Each structure stands twice: as C-alpha cells, then as structure tokens.
C-alpha cells in the first residue's frame, strides 16, 4: 500500500 504511494511519487518527481 505505502509502496505503491512511494512508487507514484517517484514517477511524478521523475516526470517533472
């Protein structure tokens, strides 16, 4: 659950 959140955050930051 928390892992998925971290993964989404990482992807969002990388897309920036």
C-alpha positions, 0 to 999 in steps of 0.5 A: 500500500505505502509502496505503491504511494512511494512508487507514484511519487517517484514517477511524478518527481521523475516526470517533472 
